[in-house]
């Protein structure tokens, strides 16, 4: 925490960058990925990784 504390409120110090103050948009993306992984629960990890990569490439 001490190492990253100076960066914690960057969005306040640089409003011109339009940095969001939450990580909700990222969490929404990861929710879709986790949902797809759960739907295909029988896949091995070497089969899941290409599915995740394709999903991220499409975004």
mmCIF file as Biopython writes it, N, C-alpha, C and O atoms, coordinates in Angstrom:
data_model
#
loop_
_atom_site.group_PDB
_atom_site.id
_atom_site.type_symbol
_atom_site.label_atom_id
_atom_site.label_alt_id
_atom_site.label_comp_id
_atom_site.label_asym_id
_atom_site.label_entity_id
_atom_site.label_seq_id
_atom_site.pdbx_PDB_ins_code
_atom_site.Cartn_x
_atom_site.Cartn_y
_atom_site.Cartn_z
_atom_site.occupancy
_atom_site.B_iso_or_equiv
_atom_site.auth_seq_id
_atom_site.auth_asym_id
_atom_site.pdbx_PDB_model_num
ATOM 1   N N  . UNK A ? 1  ? 0.817   -1.187  0.000   1.0 0.0 1  A 1 
ATOM 2   C CA . UNK A ? 1  ? 0.000   0.000   0.000   1.0 0.0 1  A 1 
ATOM 3   C C  . UNK A ? 1  ? 0.866   1.259   0.000   1.0 0.0 1  A 1 
ATOM 4   O O  . UNK A ? 1  ? 0.565   2.223   -0.703  1.0 0.0 1  A 1 
ATOM 5   N N  . UNK A ? 2  ? 1.928   1.246   0.781   1.0 0.0 2  A 1 
ATOM 6   C CA . UNK A ? 2  ? 2.786   2.430   0.860   1.0 0.0 2  A 1 
ATOM 7   C C  . UNK A ? 2  ? 3.389   2.773   -0.500  1.0 0.0 2  A 1 
ATOM 8   O O  . UNK A ? 2  ? 3.529   3.945   -0.852  1.0 0.0 2  A 1 
ATOM 9   N N  . UNK A ? 3  ? 3.742   1.739   -1.259  1.0 0.0 3  A 1 
ATOM 10  C CA . UNK A ? 3  ? 4.385   1.967   -2.543  1.0 0.0 3  A 1 
ATOM 11  C C  . UNK A ? 3  ? 3.429   2.614   -3.547  1.0 0.0 3  A 1 
ATOM 12  O O  . UNK A ? 3  ? 3.856   3.435   -4.359  1.0 0.0 3  A 1 
ATOM 13  N N  . UNK A ? 4  ? 2.151   2.257   -3.504  1.0 0.0 4  A 1 
ATOM 14  C CA . UNK A ? 4  ? 1.197   2.753   -4.492  1.0 0.0 4  A 1 
ATOM 15  C C  . UNK A ? 4  ? 0.342   3.914   -4.006  1.0 0.0 4  A 1 
ATOM 16  O O  . UNK A ? 4  ? -0.480  4.432   -4.762  1.0 0.0 4  A 1 
ATOM 17  N N  . UNK A ? 5  ? 0.520   4.327   -2.773  1.0 0.0 5  A 1 
ATOM 18  C CA . UNK A ? 5  ? -0.280  5.409   -2.213  1.0 0.0 5  A 1 
ATOM 19  C C  . UNK A ? 5  ? -0.215  6.693   -3.047  1.0 0.0 5  A 1 
ATOM 20  O O  . UNK A ? 5  ? -1.248  7.342   -3.215  1.0 0.0 5  A 1 
ATOM 21  N N  . UNK A ? 6  ? 0.939   7.087   -3.574  1.0 0.0 6  A 1 
ATOM 22  C CA . UNK A ? 6  ? 0.973   8.312   -4.381  1.0 0.0 6  A 1 
ATOM 23  C C  . UNK A ? 6  ? 0.091   8.242   -5.633  1.0 0.0 6  A 1 
ATOM 24  O O  . UNK A ? 6  ? -0.307  9.278   -6.165  1.0 0.0 6  A 1 
ATOM 25  N N  . UNK A ? 7  ? -0.212  7.050   -6.098  1.0 0.0 7  A 1 
ATOM 26  C CA . UNK A ? 7  ? -1.002  6.897   -7.319  1.0 0.0 7  A 1 
ATOM 27  C C  . UNK A ? 7  ? -2.489  6.696   -7.045  1.0 0.0 7  A 1 
ATOM 28  O O  . UNK A ? 7  ? -3.294  6.655   -7.976  1.0 0.0 7  A 1 
ATOM 29  N N  . UNK A ? 8  ? -2.848  6.572   -5.789  1.0 0.0 8  A 1 
ATOM 30  C CA . UNK A ? 8  ? -4.217  6.225   -5.418  1.0 0.0 8  A 1 
ATOM 31  C C  . UNK A ? 8  ? -5.234  7.261   -5.886  1.0 0.0 8  A 1 
ATOM 32  O O  . UNK A ? 8  ? -6.321  6.893   -6.333  1.0 0.0 8  A 1 
ATOM 33  N N  . UNK A ? 9  ? -4.910  8.526   -5.795  1.0 0.0 9  A 1 
ATOM 34  C CA . UNK A ? 9  ? -5.857  9.580   -6.159  1.0 0.0 9  A 1 
ATOM 35  C C  . UNK A ? 9  ? -5.403  10.344  -7.403  1.0 0.0 9  A 1 
ATOM 36  O O  . UNK A ? 9  ? -5.617  11.552  -7.503  1.0 0.0 9  A 1 
ATOM 37  N N  . UNK A ? 10 ? -4.794  9.659   -8.325  1.0 0.0 10 A 1 
ATOM 38  C CA . UNK A ? 10 ? -4.334  10.277  -9.567  1.0 0.0 10 A 1 
ATOM 39  C C  . UNK A ? 10 ? -5.492  10.912  -10.322 1.0 0.0 10 A 1 
ATOM 40  O O  . UNK A ? 10 ? -5.332  11.970  -10.931 1.0 0.0 10 A 1 
ATOM 41  N N  . UNK A ? 11 ? -6.654  10.276  -10.287 1.0 0.0 11 A 1 
ATOM 42  C CA . UNK A ? 11 ? -7.811  10.813  -11.004 1.0 0.0 11 A 1 
ATOM 43  C C  . UNK A ? 11 ? -8.215  12.198  -10.482 1.0 0.0 11 A 1 
ATOM 44  O O  . UNK A ? 11 ? -8.804  12.983  -11.225 1.0 0.0 11 A 1 
ATOM 45  N N  . UNK A ? 12 ? -7.912  12.507  -9.228  1.0 0.0 12 A 1 
ATOM 46  C CA . UNK A ? 12 ? -8.222  13.829  -8.678  1.0 0.0 12 A 1 
ATOM 47  C C  . UNK A ? 12 ? -7.175  14.866  -9.071  1.0 0.0 12 A 1 
ATOM 48  O O  . UNK A ? 12 ? -7.510  16.025  -9.314  1.0 0.0 12 A 1 
ATOM 49  N N  . UNK A ? 13 ? -5.923  14.460  -9.134  1.0 0.0 13 A 1 
ATOM 50  C CA . UNK A ? 13 ? -4.840  15.392  -9.465  1.0 0.0 13 A 1 
ATOM 51  C C  . UNK A ? 13 ? -4.789  15.730  -10.945 1.0 0.0 13 A 1 
ATOM 52  O O  . UNK A ? 13 ? -4.264  16.778  -11.323 1.0 0.0 13 A 1 
ATOM 53  N N  . UNK A ? 14 ? -5.332  14.850  -11.794 1.0 0.0 14 A 1 
ATOM 54  C CA . UNK A ? 14 ? -5.275  15.056  -13.244 1.0 0.0 14 A 1 
ATOM 55  C C  . UNK A ? 14 ? -6.661  14.879  -13.866 1.0 0.0 14 A 1 
ATOM 56  O O  . UNK A ? 14 ? -6.892  13.900  -14.576 1.0 0.0 14 A 1 
ATOM 57  N N  . UNK A ? 15 ? -7.580  15.804  -13.614 1.0 0.0 15 A 1 
ATOM 58  C CA . UNK A ? 15 ? -8.942  15.650  -14.149 1.0 0.0 15 A 1 
ATOM 59  C C  . UNK A ? 15 ? -8.987  15.690  -15.677 1.0 0.0 15 A 1 
ATOM 60  O O  . UNK A ? 15 ? -9.930  15.180  -16.282 1.0 0.0 15 A 1 
ATOM 61  N N  . UNK A ? 16 ? -7.981  16.289  -16.300 1.0 0.0 16 A 1 
ATOM 62  C CA . UNK A ? 16 ? -7.960  16.371  -17.765 1.0 0.0 16 A 1 
ATOM 63  C C  . UNK A ? 16 ? -7.796  15.002  -18.427 1.0 0.0 16 A 1 
ATOM 64  O O  . UNK A ? 16 ? -8.070  14.855  -19.617 1.0 0.0 16 A 1 
ATOM 65  N N  . UNK A ? 17 ? -7.353  14.007  -17.671 1.0 0.0 17 A 1 
ATOM 66  C CA . UNK A ? 17 ? -7.174  12.659  -18.218 1.0 0.0 17 A 1 
ATOM 67  C C  . UNK A ? 17 ? -8.461  11.837  -18.214 1.0 0.0 17 A 1 
ATOM 68  O O  . UNK A ? 17 ? -8.505  10.750  -18.791 1.0 0.0 17 A 1 
ATOM 69  N N  . UNK A ? 18 ? -9.499  12.345  -17.573 1.0 0.0 18 A 1 
ATOM 70  C CA . UNK A ? 18 ? -10.792 11.648  -17.492 1.0 0.0 18 A 1 
ATOM 71  C C  . UNK A ? 18 ? -10.646 10.212  -16.986 1.0 0.0 18 A 1 
ATOM 72  O O  . UNK A ? 18 ? -11.233 9.288   -17.550 1.0 0.0 18 A 1 
ATOM 73  N N  . UNK A ? 19 ? -9.878  10.032  -15.942 1.0 0.0 19 A 1 
ATOM 74  C CA . UNK A ? 19 ? -9.675  8.714   -15.341 1.0 0.0 19 A 1 
ATOM 75  C C  . UNK A ? 19 ? -10.875 8.403   -14.455 1.0 0.0 19 A 1 
ATOM 76  O O  . UNK A ? 19 ? -11.219 9.213   -13.594 1.0 0.0 19 A 1 
ATOM 77  N N  . UNK A ? 20 ? -11.521 7.258   -14.641 1.0 0.0 20 A 1 
ATOM 78  C CA . UNK A ? 20 ? -12.655 6.928   -13.769 1.0 0.0 20 A 1 
ATOM 79  C C  . UNK A ? 20 ? -12.192 6.712   -12.330 1.0 0.0 20 A 1 
ATOM 80  O O  . UNK A ? 20 ? -11.074 6.256   -12.091 1.0 0.0 20 A 1 
ATOM 81  N N  . UNK A ? 21 ? -13.059 7.043   -11.378 1.0 0.0 21 A 1 
ATOM 82  C CA . UNK A ? 21 ? -12.683 6.893   -9.972  1.0 0.0 21 A 1 
ATOM 83  C C  . UNK A ? 21 ? -13.056 5.526   -9.410  1.0 0.0 21 A 1 
ATOM 84  O O  . UNK A ? 21 ? -12.861 5.274   -8.221  1.0 0.0 21 A 1 
ATOM 85  N N  . UNK A ? 22 ? -13.586 4.649   -10.243 1.0 0.0 22 A 1 
ATOM 86  C CA . UNK A ? 22 ? -13.908 3.286   -9.813  1.0 0.0 22 A 1 
ATOM 87  C C  . UNK A ? 22 ? -13.376 2.300   -10.843 1.0 0.0 22 A 1 
ATOM 88  O O  . UNK A ? 22 ? -12.944 2.689   -11.928 1.0 0.0 22 A 1 
ATOM 89  N N  . UNK A ? 23 ? -13.411 1.038   -10.495 1.0 0.0 23 A 1 
ATOM 90  C CA . UNK A ? 23 ? -12.994 -0.008  -11.432 1.0 0.0 23 A 1 
ATOM 91  C C  . UNK A ? 23 ? -14.207 -0.783  -11.952 1.0 0.0 23 A 1 
ATOM 92  O O  . UNK A ? 23 ? -14.068 -1.916  -12.413 1.0 0.0 23 A 1 
ATOM 93  N N  . UNK A ? 24 ? -15.392 -0.179  -11.881 1.0 0.0 24 A 1 
ATOM 94  C CA . UNK A ? 24 ? -16.613 -0.866  -12.279 1.0 0.0 24 A 1 
ATOM 95  C C  . UNK A ? 24 ? -16.584 -1.337  -13.726 1.0 0.0 24 A 1 
ATOM 96  O O  . UNK A ? 24 ? -17.085 -2.419  -14.031 1.0 0.0 24 A 1 
ATOM 97  N N  . UNK A ? 25 ? -16.010 -0.547  -14.616 1.0 0.0 25 A 1 
ATOM 98  C CA . UNK A ? 25 ? -15.990 -0.958  -16.021 1.0 0.0 25 A 1 
ATOM 99  C C  . UNK A ? 25 ? -15.144 -2.210  -16.212 1.0 0.0 25 A 1 
ATOM 100 O O  . UNK A ? 25 ? -15.499 -3.080  -17.007 1.0 0.0 25 A 1 
ATOM 101 N N  . UNK A ? 26 ? -14.036 -2.312  -15.497 1.0 0.0 26 A 1 
ATOM 102 C CA . UNK A ? 26 ? -13.215 -3.526  -15.563 1.0 0.0 26 A 1 
ATOM 103 C C  . UNK A ? 26 ? -13.933 -4.715  -14.960 1.0 0.0 26 A 1 
ATOM 104 O O  . UNK A ? 26 ? -13.884 -5.821  -15.499 1.0 0.0 26 A 1 
ATOM 105 N N  . UNK A ? 27 ? -14.594 -4.489  -13.850 1.0 0.0 27 A 1 
ATOM 106 C CA . UNK A ? 27 ? -15.304 -5.577  -13.186 1.0 0.0 27 A 1 
ATOM 107 C C  . UNK A ? 27 ? -16.411 -6.118  -14.070 1.0 0.0 27 A 1 
ATOM 108 O O  . UNK A ? 27 ? -16.697 -7.315  -14.043 1.0 0.0 27 A 1 
ATOM 109 N N  . UNK A ? 28 ? -17.038 -5.252  -14.853 1.0 0.0 28 A 1 
ATOM 110 C CA . UNK A ? 28 ? -18.075 -5.700  -15.774 1.0 0.0 28 A 1 
ATOM 111 C C  . UNK A ? 28 ? -17.524 -6.629  -16.835 1.0 0.0 28 A 1 
ATOM 112 O O  . UNK A ? 28 ? -18.162 -7.624  -17.180 1.0 0.0 28 A 1 
ATOM 113 N N  . UNK A ? 29 ? -16.348 -6.318  -17.357 1.0 0.0 29 A 1 
ATOM 114 C CA . UNK A ? 29 ? -15.707 -7.170  -18.364 1.0 0.0 29 A 1 
ATOM 115 C C  . UNK A ? 29 ? -15.352 -8.516  -17.757 1.0 0.0 29 A 1 
ATOM 116 O O  . UNK A ? 29 ? -15.605 -9.559  -18.360 1.0 0.0 29 A 1 
ATOM 117 N N  . UNK A ? 30 ? -14.767 -8.497  -16.565 1.0 0.0 30 A 1 
ATOM 118 C CA . UNK A ? 30 ? -14.369 -9.752  -15.936 1.0 0.0 30 A 1 
ATOM 119 C C  . UNK A ? 30 ? -15.567 -10.603 -15.560 1.0 0.0 30 A 1 
ATOM 120 O O  . UNK A ? 30 ? -15.469 -11.830 -15.533 1.0 0.0 30 A 1 
ATOM 121 N N  . UNK A ? 31 ? -16.700 -9.972  -15.270 1.0 0.0 31 A 1 
ATOM 122 C CA . UNK A ? 31 ? -17.915 -10.724 -14.960 1.0 0.0 31 A 1 
ATOM 123 C C  . UNK A ? 31 ? -18.343 -11.552 -16.160 1.0 0.0 31 A 1 
ATOM 124 O O  . UNK A ? 31 ? -18.734 -12.709 -16.005 1.0 0.0 31 A 1 
ATOM 125 N N  . UNK A ? 32 ? -18.276 -10.974 -17.351 1.0 0.0 32 A 1 
ATOM 126 C CA . UNK A ? 32 ? -18.645 -11.713 -18.566 1.0 0.0 32 A 1 
ATOM 127 C C  . UNK A ? 32 ? -17.692 -12.880 -18.807 1.0 0.0 32 A 1 
ATOM 128 O O  . UNK A ? 32 ? -18.121 -13.969 -19.189 1.0 0.0 32 A 1 
ATOM 129 N N  . UNK A ? 33 ? -16.417 -12.653 -18.585 1.0 0.0 33 A 1 
ATOM 130 C CA . UNK A ? 33 ? -15.435 -13.727 -18.774 1.0 0.0 33 A 1 
ATOM 131 C C  . UNK A ? 33 ? -15.696 -14.860 -17.791 1.0 0.0 33 A 1 
ATOM 132 O O  . UNK A ? 33 ? -15.710 -16.029 -18.175 1.0 0.0 33 A 1 
ATOM 133 N N  . UNK A ? 34 ? -15.903 -14.514 -16.522 1.0 0.0 34 A 1 
ATOM 134 C CA . UNK A ? 34 ? -16.155 -15.549 -15.511 1.0 0.0 34 A 1 
ATOM 135 C C  . UNK A ? 34 ? -17.436 -16.319 -15.806 1.0 0.0 34 A 1 
ATOM 136 O O  . UNK A ? 34 ? -17.499 -17.529 -15.587 1.0 0.0 34 A 1 
ATOM 137 N N  . UNK A ? 35 ? -18.450 -15.628 -16.297 1.0 0.0 35 A 1 
ATOM 138 C CA . UNK A ? 35 ? -19.707 -16.295 -16.645 1.0 0.0 35 A 1 
ATOM 139 C C  . UNK A ? 35 ? -19.480 -17.310 -17.759 1.0 0.0 35 A 1 
ATOM 140 O O  . UNK A ? 35 ? -19.975 -18.435 -17.685 1.0 0.0 35 A 1 
ATOM 141 N N  . UNK A ? 36 ? -18.738 -16.924 -18.782 1.0 0.0 36 A 1 
ATOM 142 C CA . UNK A ? 36 ? -18.459 -17.845 -19.887 1.0 0.0 36 A 1 
ATOM 143 C C  . UNK A ? 36 ? -17.622 -19.032 -19.438 1.0 0.0 36 A 1 
ATOM 144 O O  . UNK A ? 36 ? -17.832 -20.148 -19.913 1.0 0.0 36 A 1 
ATOM 145 N N  . UNK A ? 37 ? -16.692 -18.814 -18.547 1.0 0.0 37 A 1 
ATOM 146 C CA . UNK A ? 37 ? -15.867 -19.915 -18.045 1.0 0.0 37 A 1 
ATOM 147 C C  . UNK A ? 37 ? -16.723 -20.889 -17.245 1.0 0.0 37 A 1 
ATOM 148 O O  . UNK A ? 37 ? -16.554 -22.103 -17.359 1.0 0.0 37 A 1 
ATOM 149 N N  . UNK A ? 38 ? -17.637 -20.364 -16.439 1.0 0.0 38 A 1 
ATOM 150 C CA . UNK A ? 38 ? -18.530 -21.243 -15.668 1.0 0.0 38 A 1 
ATOM 151 C C  . UNK A ? 38 ? -19.442 -22.053 -16.582 1.0 0.0 38 A 1 
ATOM 152 O O  . UNK A ? 38 ? -19.714 -23.223 -16.313 1.0 0.0 38 A 1 
ATOM 153 N N  . UNK A ? 39 ? -19.912 -21.434 -17.661 1.0 0.0 39 A 1 
ATOM 154 C CA . UNK A ? 39 ? -20.786 -22.144 -18.602 1.0 0.0 39 A 1 
ATOM 155 C C  . UNK A ? 39 ? -20.062 -23.313 -19.260 1.0 0.0 39 A 1 
ATOM 156 O O  . UNK A ? 39 ? -20.680 -24.320 -19.605 1.0 0.0 39 A 1 
ATOM 157 N N  . UNK A ? 40 ? -18.757 -23.174 -19.430 1.0 0.0 40 A 1 
ATOM 158 C CA . UNK A ? 40 ? -17.950 -24.214 -20.067 1.0 0.0 40 A 1 
ATOM 159 C C  . UNK A ? 40 ? -17.030 -24.840 -19.018 1.0 0.0 40 A 1 
ATOM 160 O O  . UNK A ? 40 ? -15.820 -24.929 -19.227 1.0 0.0 40 A 1 
ATOM 161 N N  . UNK A ? 41 ? -17.587 -25.262 -17.921 1.0 0.0 41 A 1 
ATOM 162 C CA . UNK A ? 41 ? -16.823 -25.758 -16.781 1.0 0.0 41 A 1 
ATOM 163 C C  . UNK A ? 41 ? -16.004 -27.002 -17.047 1.0 0.0 41 A 1 
ATOM 164 O O  . UNK A ? 41 ? -15.044 -27.262 -16.321 1.0 0.0 41 A 1 
ATOM 165 N N  . UNK A ? 42 ? -16.345 -27.778 -18.059 1.0 0.0 42 A 1 
ATOM 166 C CA . UNK A ? 42 ? -15.620 -29.009 -18.330 1.0 0.0 42 A 1 
ATOM 167 C C  . UNK A ? 42 ? -14.345 -28.818 -19.125 1.0 0.0 42 A 1 
ATOM 168 O O  . UNK A ? 42 ? -13.616 -29.780 -19.366 1.0 0.0 42 A 1 
ATOM 169 N N  . UNK A ? 43 ? -14.068 -27.595 -19.536 1.0 0.0 43 A 1 
ATOM 170 C CA . UNK A ? 43 ? -12.871 -27.353 -20.339 1.0 0.0 43 A 1 
ATOM 171 C C  . UNK A ? 43 ? -11.614 -27.389 -19.478 1.0 0.0 43 A 1 
ATOM 172 O O  . UNK A ? 43 ? -11.621 -26.979 -18.317 1.0 0.0 43 A 1 
ATOM 173 N N  . UNK A ? 44 ? -10.542 -27.885 -20.072 1.0 0.0 44 A 1 
ATOM 174 C CA . UNK A ? 44 ? -9.242  -27.835 -19.403 1.0 0.0 44 A 1 
ATOM 175 C C  . UNK A ? 44 ? -8.687  -26.414 -19.529 1.0 0.0 44 A 1 
ATOM 176 O O  . UNK A ? 44 ? -9.161  -25.626 -20.348 1.0 0.0 44 A 1 
ATOM 177 N N  . UNK A ? 45 ? -7.692  -26.098 -18.722 1.0 0.0 45 A 1 
ATOM 178 C CA . UNK A ? 45 ? -7.112  -24.752 -18.718 1.0 0.0 45 A 1 
ATOM 179 C C  . UNK A ? 45 ? -6.546  -24.389 -20.090 1.0 0.0 45 A 1 
ATOM 180 O O  . UNK A ? 45 ? -6.643  -23.237 -20.511 1.0 0.0 45 A 1 
ATOM 181 N N  . UNK A ? 46 ? -5.956  -25.362 -20.794 1.0 0.0 46 A 1 
ATOM 182 C CA . UNK A ? 46 ? -5.399  -25.071 -22.116 1.0 0.0 46 A 1 
ATOM 183 C C  . UNK A ? 46 ? -6.498  -24.811 -23.141 1.0 0.0 46 A 1 
ATOM 184 O O  . UNK A ? 46 ? -6.217  -24.283 -24.217 1.0 0.0 46 A 1 
ATOM 185 N N  . UNK A ? 47 ? -7.735  -25.167 -22.830 1.0 0.0 47 A 1 
ATOM 186 C CA . UNK A ? 47 ? -8.858  -24.854 -23.701 1.0 0.0 47 A 1 
ATOM 187 C C  . UNK A ? 47 ? -9.528  -23.542 -23.283 1.0 0.0 47 A 1 
ATOM 188 O O  . UNK A ? 47 ? -10.110 -22.844 -24.113 1.0 0.0 47 A 1 
ATOM 189 N N  . UNK A ? 48 ? -9.443  -23.217 -22.008 1.0 0.0 48 A 1 
ATOM 190 C CA . UNK A ? 48 ? -10.059 -21.987 -21.507 1.0 0.0 48 A 1 
ATOM 191 C C  . UNK A ? 48 ? -9.270  -20.749 -21.918 1.0 0.0 48 A 1 
ATOM 192 O O  . UNK A ? 48 ? -9.855  -19.715 -22.241 1.0 0.0 48 A 1 
ATOM 193 N N  . UNK A ? 49 ? -7.948  -20.851 -21.907 1.0 0.0 49 A 1 
ATOM 194 C CA . UNK A ? 49 ? -7.123  -19.682 -22.205 1.0 0.0 49 A 1 
ATOM 195 C C  . UNK A ? 49 ? -7.399  -19.090 -23.584 1.0 0.0 49 A 1 
ATOM 196 O O  . UNK A ? 49 ? -7.535  -17.872 -23.693 1.0 0.0 49 A 1 
ATOM 197 N N  . UNK A ? 50 ? -7.488  -19.902 -24.650 1.0 0.0 50 A 1 
ATOM 198 C CA . UNK A ? 50 ? -7.821  -19.310 -25.948 1.0 0.0 50 A 1 
ATOM 199 C C  . UNK A ? 50 ? -9.200  -18.643 -25.960 1.0 0.0 50 A 1 
ATOM 200 O O  . UNK A ? 50 ? -9.400  -17.642 -26.649 1.0 0.0 50 A 1 
ATOM 201 N N  . UNK A ? 51 ? -10.138 -19.190 -25.206 1.0 0.0 51 A 1 
ATOM 202 C CA . UNK A ? 51 ? -11.469 -18.593 -25.126 1.0 0.0 51 A 1 
ATOM 203 C C  . UNK A ? 51 ? -11.388 -17.208 -24.476 1.0 0.0 51 A 1 
ATOM 204 O O  . UNK A ? 51 ? -12.031 -16.264 -24.936 1.0 0.0 51 A 1 
ATOM 205 N N  . UNK A ? 52 ? -10.601 -17.092 -23.414 1.0 0.0 52 A 1 
ATOM 206 C CA . UNK A ? 52 ? -10.430 -15.805 -22.734 1.0 0.0 52 A 1 
ATOM 207 C C  . UNK A ? 52 ? -9.706  -14.818 -23.640 1.0 0.0 52 A 1 
ATOM 208 O O  . UNK A ? 52 ? -10.096 -13.654 -23.730 1.0 0.0 52 A 1 
ATOM 209 N N  . UNK A ? 53 ? -8.662  -15.274 -24.308 1.0 0.0 53 A 1 
ATOM 210 C CA . UNK A ? 53 ? -7.911  -14.401 -25.209 1.0 0.0 53 A 1 
ATOM 211 C C  . UNK A ? 53 ? -8.799  -13.875 -26.328 1.0 0.0 53 A 1 
ATOM 212 O O  . UNK A ? 53 ? -8.728  -12.696 -26.675 1.0 0.0 53 A 1 
ATOM 213 N N  . UNK A ? 54 ? -9.623  -14.731 -26.888 1.0 0.0 54 A 1 
ATOM 214 C CA . UNK A ? 54 ? -10.529 -14.315 -27.962 1.0 0.0 54 A 1 
ATOM 215 C C  . UNK A ? 54 ? -11.543 -13.299 -27.447 1.0 0.0 54 A 1 
ATOM 216 O O  . UNK A ? 54 ? -11.855 -12.326 -28.133 1.0 0.0 54 A 1 
ATOM 217 N N  . UNK A ? 55 ? -12.049 -13.523 -26.254 1.0 0.0 55 A 1 
ATOM 218 C CA . UNK A ? 55 ? -13.007 -12.592 -25.661 1.0 0.0 55 A 1 
ATOM 219 C C  . UNK A ? 55 ? -12.373 -11.218 -25.470 1.0 0.0 55 A 1 
ATOM 220 O O  . UNK A ? 55 ? -12.991 -10.202 -25.790 1.0 0.0 55 A 1 
ATOM 221 N N  . UNK A ? 56 ? -11.150 -11.176 -24.953 1.0 0.0 56 A 1 
ATOM 222 C CA . UNK A ? 56 ? -10.472 -9.899  -24.726 1.0 0.0 56 A 1 
ATOM 223 C C  . UNK A ? 56 ? -10.107 -9.211  -26.036 1.0 0.0 56 A 1 
ATOM 224 O O  . UNK A ? 56 ? -10.142 -7.984  -26.123 1.0 0.0 56 A 1 
ATOM 225 N N  . UNK A ? 57 ? -9.760  -9.983  -27.045 1.0 0.0 57 A 1 
ATOM 226 C CA . UNK A ? 57 ? -9.426  -9.421  -28.349 1.0 0.0 57 A 1 
ATOM 227 C C  . UNK A ? 57 ? -10.649 -8.766  -28.991 1.0 0.0 57 A 1 
ATOM 228 O O  . UNK A ? 57 ? -10.522 -7.765  -29.696 1.0 0.0 57 A 1 
ATOM 229 N N  . UNK A ? 58 ? -11.826 -9.328  -28.749 1.0 0.0 58 A 1 
ATOM 230 C CA . UNK A ? 58 ? -13.051 -8.816  -29.352 1.0 0.0 58 A 1 
ATOM 231 C C  . UNK A ? 58 ? -13.512 -7.514  -28.706 1.0 0.0 58 A 1 
ATOM 232 O O  . UNK A ? 58 ? -14.295 -6.782  -29.312 1.0 0.0 58 A 1 
ATOM 233 N N  . UNK A ? 59 ? -13.053 -7.204  -27.503 1.0 0.0 59 A 1 
ATOM 234 C CA . UNK A ? 59 ? -13.504 -5.997  -26.787 1.0 0.0 59 A 1 
ATOM 235 C C  . UNK A ? 59 ? -12.808 -4.765  -27.251 1.0 0.0 59 A 1 
ATOM 236 O O  . UNK A ? 59 ? -13.079 -3.675  -26.746 1.0 0.0 59 A 1 
#
